[in-house]
Amino acid sequence: MLTMGAAGSVATDWLGDAGWVKDFQSRFTRPVPVDAKAGAPVTVTATIGALDPEARTARIDLKVVFDGSTVLGKAQLVAAFA
């Protein structure tokens, strides 16, 4: 759950307002072991997966990688703009 929250914060920081997030879903595909001293460096890449101009929404796809392996599958966040 921490990995999903950290990955989502990348997108919300970019959006500038977490209130725009209407949905955020993910599948947990691998555990992320966290070392007490070194932590667990995770790489998050966000891309715009789809735009819906009528609904004024954007789907943001997140690729989350730890130690060379994807750790969240189909991580998608939907943002709605006023």
C-alpha positions as CSV (number, residue, x, y, z in Angstrom):
1,M,0.0,0.0,0.0
2,L,2.9,2.4,0.7
3,T,4.3,1.8,-2.8
4,M,0.9,2.6,-4.3
5,G,0.6,5.8,-2.2
6,A,4.1,6.9,-3.0
7,A,3.5,6.3,-6.8
8,G,0.2,8.2,-6.6
9,S,1.9,11.2,-5.0
10,V,4.1,11.6,-8.0
11,A,1.0,12.2,-10.1
12,T,-0.7,14.4,-7.6
13,D,2.4,16.5,-7.1
14,W,2.5,17.0,-10.9
15,L,-1.2,17.8,-11.0
16,G,-0.9,20.3,-8.2
17,D,-4.1,19.4,-6.5
18,A,-4.9,15.9,-5.1
19,G,-8.6,16.9,-5.2
20,W,-8.6,16.4,-9.0
21,V,-8.1,12.6,-8.5
22,K,-11.3,10.8,-9.0
23,D,-10.1,7.2,-9.1
24,F,-6.8,5.4,-8.5
25,Q,-6.4,1.7,-9.0
26,S,-3.5,-0.7,-9.1
27,R,-2.6,-4.4,-8.8
28,F,0.2,-5.4,-6.5
29,T,2.4,-7.7,-8.6
30,R,5.6,-8.0,-6.4
31,P,6.5,-7.0,-2.8
32,V,8.9,-4.2,-2.2
33,P,11.2,-5.1,0.7
34,V,12.4,-2.0,2.5
35,D,15.9,-2.1,4.0
36,A,16.0,-0.2,7.3
37,K,19.1,1.8,6.3
38,A,19.0,1.9,2.5
39,G,15.3,2.2,2.0
40,A,13.8,1.0,-1.2
41,P,14.4,3.2,-4.3
42,V,11.4,3.0,-6.5
43,T,11.2,4.6,-10.0
44,V,7.8,6.0,-11.1
45,T,7.1,7.0,-14.7
46,A,3.8,8.7,-15.5
47,T,2.3,9.0,-18.9
48,I,-1.0,10.3,-20.1
49,G,-2.9,7.2,-21.2
50,A,-6.2,8.8,-22.4
51,L,-7.9,12.1,-22.6
52,D,-11.7,12.6,-22.5
53,P,-12.4,16.2,-23.5
54,E,-16.2,15.8,-23.0
55,A,-15.9,14.5,-19.5
56,R,-12.8,16.7,-18.9
57,T,-10.8,13.7,-17.5
58,A,-7.3,12.4,-18.1
59,R,-6.1,8.9,-17.3
60,I,-2.6,8.8,-16.1
61,D,-0.8,5.5,-16.4
62,L,2.0,4.8,-13.8
63,K,4.9,2.4,-14.3
64,V,6.4,1.6,-11.0
65,V,9.7,-0.3,-10.9
66,F,11.8,-1.6,-8.0
67,D,15.1,-3.4,-8.5
68,G,14.5,-3.8,-12.3
69,S,11.0,-5.3,-11.9
70,T,7.5,-3.8,-12.2
71,V,5.9,-3.9,-8.8
72,L,2.5,-2.4,-9.6
73,G,0.4,-3.6,-12.5
74,K,-2.1,-1.5,-14.4
75,A,-1.6,1.4,-12.0
76,Q,-4.0,4.1,-13.3
77,L,-5.2,7.3,-11.9
78,V,-8.1,9.3,-13.3
79,A,-8.1,13.1,-12.8
80,A,-11.2,15.2,-13.5
81,F,-10.7,18.9,-14.3
82,A,-13.3,21.6,-13.5
